[in-house]
């Protein structure tokens, strides 16, 4: 890996992490909404979608703040 590619990746790490965790927020929010609207109330599932959503929002906000600070 060239030094230019490595430096370019390091400059955008927090931005990429923020975008990836924002995508995770979107996916987990949709999954949590589907879980709450299920018709068979006995089939809950094992994924804690609400907790995943909360932690991924936290990661998104912190990574975005660090990306803005680093710019």
ZAFI-945349 format. One line per 10 residues: their letters; for each residue y, x, z of N, C-alpha, C. Coordinates in pm, 1 decimal, always signed. Atoms other than C-alpha are relative to their C-alpha. Layout:
A> Y,X,Z,Y,X,Z,Y,X,Z ~ ...
This chain:
XXXXXXXXXX> -117.1,+84.7,+0.0,+0.0,+0.0,+0.0,+123.0,+89.1,+0.0 ~ -119.4,-83.1,+9.9,+332.3,+145.5,-101.6,+94.7,-29.1,+116.0 ~ -92.9,+17.6,-111.0,+607.8,+192.6,+149.1,+99.0,-112.4,-28.9 ~ -90.3,+109.8,+33.6,+831.5,-52.7,-42.7,-62.5,-134.4,+33.1 ~ +69.0,+124.9,-29.2,+572.2,-329.9,-14.6,-11.1,-20.9,+150.0 ~ +10.8,+10.5,-145.4,+519.7,-256.8,+353.8,+134.2,-36.0,+62.6 ~ -131.7,+32.1,-54.7,+894.0,-262.9,+424.8,+40.3,-142.5,-36.5 ~ -34.5,+135.5,+41.1,+936.7,-584.7,+227.4,-74.6,-102.0,+85.3 ~ +77.5,+91.7,-83.7,+657.9,-753.6,+426.6,+54.5,-3.4,+142.2 ~ -51.5,-5.1,-136.4,+800.1,-637.2,+757.4,+133.0,-74.1,+13.3
XXXXXXXXXX> -128.4,+70.1,-5.6,+1140.7,-782.0,+670.3,-18.0,-151.0,+3.4 ~ +19.0,+144.2,+10.9,+994.3,-1128.0,+606.8,-115.2,-53.0,+84.7 ~ +112.8,+41.6,-82.6,+721.8,-1146.3,+871.7,+31.8,-126.8,+77.5 ~ -34.1,+116.2,-82.6,+903.8,-1392.9,+1098.5,+25.5,-123.0,-85.8 ~ -21.2,+112.5,+91.0,+1003.5,-1607.9,+802.8,-132.7,-58.6,-44.9 ~ +132.1,+46.7,+43.0,+644.1,-1625.9,+680.0,-73.3,-68.2,+114.3 ~ +63.4,+62.1,-115.5,+517.1,-1701.3,+1029.9,+61.2,-136.2,+29.8 ~ -66.7,+127.8,-22.5,+774.6,-1975.8,+1068.5,-43.1,-103.8,-103.1 ~ +42.9,+92.6,+105.3,+677.4,-2132.5,+735.3,-145.5,-42.2,+19.8 ~ +141.4,+32.4,-20.8,+304.6,-2113.1,+812.4,-18.1,-92.3,+120.3
XXXXXXXXXX> +14.3,+87.2,-116.7,+346.1,-2267.8,+1156.1,+64.7,-136.2,-24.8 ~ -57.2,+130.1,+36.7,+569.5,-2540.3,+1009.4,-101.1,-81.4,-80.3 ~ +107.1,+68.2,+72.8,+284.2,-2622.6,+772.0,-106.1,-50.9,+96.8 ~ +95.0,+42.9,-101.9,+51.5,-2637.4,+1072.9,+54.0,-119.7,+78.1 ~ -61.2,+116.2,-66.0,+296.4,-2877.2,+1242.0,-20.7,-124.2,-84.3 ~ +16.2,+114.5,+89.0,+281.9,-3103.8,+939.6,-144.8,-49.2,-1.6 ~ +141.6,+37.4,+4.5,-98.6,-3099.2,+921.3,-44.4,-62.2,+132.0 ~ +43.9,+52.7,-129.3,-150.4,-3153.1,+1294.2,+68.4,-132.0,+34.0 ~ -66.9,+128.0,-22.9,+106.8,-3433.0,+1304.5,-68.7,-112.2,-75.9 ~ +72.6,+100.1,+78.9,-71.8,-3617.7,+1025.2,-135.8,-29.4,+64.1
XXXXXXXXXX> +130.7,+19.8,-62.5,-408.5,-3563.7,+1195.5,+12.3,-76.3,+131.7 ~ -20.0,+72.1,-125.8,-272.3,-3683.7,+1530.4,+33.4,-146.1,-26.3 ~ -32.3,+138.8,+34.8,-127.9,-3993.4,+1367.3,-124.5,-75.4,-44.8 ~ +125.3,+62.9,+42.7,-463.5,-4065.7,+1201.8,-91.4,-27.2,+119.2 ~ +84.3,+18.4,-118.2,-638.0,-4019.1,+1537.4,+47.4,-119.8,+81.6 ~ -52.5,+113.3,-76.5,-408.2,-4269.5,+1705.9,-21.3,-133.6,-71.1 ~ +17.9,+124.0,+75.3,-461.3,-4526.9,+1429.9,-146.4,-26.6,-35.4 ~ +141.6,+18.0,+35.0,-843.1,-4503.1,+1424.7,-47.2,-140.8,+37.6 ~ +51.4,+134.6,-25.9,-1041.6,-4826.0,+1414.8,-115.6,+2.9,+99.6 ~ +111.5,-12.7,-94.6,-1345.7,-4703.6,+1607.9,+48.7,+79.5,+120.7
XXXXXXXXXX> -61.7,-63.8,-116.2,-1202.5,-4630.1,+1950.6,-93.8,+93.3,+75.3 ~ +95.3,-86.1,-69.4,-1520.3,-4463.5,+2075.0,-13.4,+136.9,-65.3 ~ +13.5,-127.0,+71.3,-1505.4,-4184.4,+1815.0,+133.6,+74.9,+3.0 ~ -128.1,-66.2,-23.5,-1223.3,-3972.8,+1949.9,+11.1,+130.6,-77.6 ~ -8.0,-132.6,+60.1,-1302.6,-3625.4,+1814.0,+26.1,+104.8,+106.3 ~ -12.9,-106.6,-99.6,-1271.2,-3287.1,+1980.5,+126.4,+83.2,-16.6 ~ -119.5,-81.2,+22.7,-949.3,-3143.9,+1833.3,+117.6,-54.7,+79.9 ~ -117.7,+45.4,-75.6,-647.2,-3159.4,+2067.7,+125.4,+5.8,-88.3 ~ -106.8,-5.9,+100.2,-398.6,-3245.2,+1789.1,+138.9,-1.1,+63.0 ~ -131.5,+4.4,-63.5,-111.2,-3320.7,+2024.8,+38.7,+137.5,+52.8
XXXXXXXXXX> -26.5,-134.8,-50.9,-137.6,-2981.0,+2192.3,+23.7,+100.1,-111.5 ~ -19.5,-88.3,+115.1,-170.4,-2804.5,+1858.4,+138.4,-21.6,-59.4 ~ -132.3,+31.3,+53.4,+142.8,-2982.2,+1737.8,+109.7,+60.2,+87.3 ~ -102.6,-50.8,-92.0,+342.1,-2886.8,+2047.2,+11.2,+151.8,-8.7 ~ -4.1,-145.6,+4.6,+244.5,-2519.4,+2037.8,+45.3,+52.5,-135.5 ~ -44.5,-46.7,+130.7,+298.9,-2489.1,+1664.5,+149.0,-26.7,-20.8 ~ -144.9,+20.2,+4.9,+646.5,-2642.5,+1698.4,+70.3,+111.8,+75.9 ~ -57.1,-109.5,-77.7,+720.9,-2383.7,+1967.1,-1.2,+129.8,-79.6 ~ +10.7,-121.3,+80.9,+598.8,-2102.1,+1742.3,+96.2,-6.0,-118.2 ~ -91.8,+15.0,+112.9,+800.9,-2240.2,+1449.8,+143.8,+28.4,+42.2
XXXXXXXXXX> -138.1,-19.0,-46.3,+1123.7,-2249.3,+1649.8,+26.0,+145.1,+37.9 ~ -19.9,-139.3,-40.2,+1076.3,-1903.9,+1800.0,-1.4,+94.2,-119.6 ~ +6.7,-85.5,+118.5,+977.2,-1744.8,+1468.3,+123.6,-17.9,-87.4 ~ -121.5,+23.2,+78.3,+1272.2,-1908.8,+1292.1,+119.9,+67.6,+66.4 ~ -109.2,-65.6,-71.2,+1508.3,-1780.3,+1561.0,-5.2,+151.4,-19.2 ~ +12.9,-144.8,+20.8,+1370.1,-1428.7,+1527.0,+26.7,+39.2,-144.9 ~ -28.6,-26.7,+140.5,+1391.4,-1450.8,+1147.1,+152.3,-1.8,-24.0 ~ -145.4,+6.6,+15.8,+1757.3,-1553.7,+1169.8,+67.5,+119.3,+67.2 ~ -58.0,-114.5,-73.0,+1831.9,-1283.0,+1426.2,-21.4,+129.3,-76.3 ~ +30.0,-122.4,+73.6,+1666.7,-1018.5,+1210.9,+71.2,+11.3,-132.8
X> -65.7,-2.9,+132.4,+1859.9,-1114.4,+898.1,+135.1,+67.2,+5.6
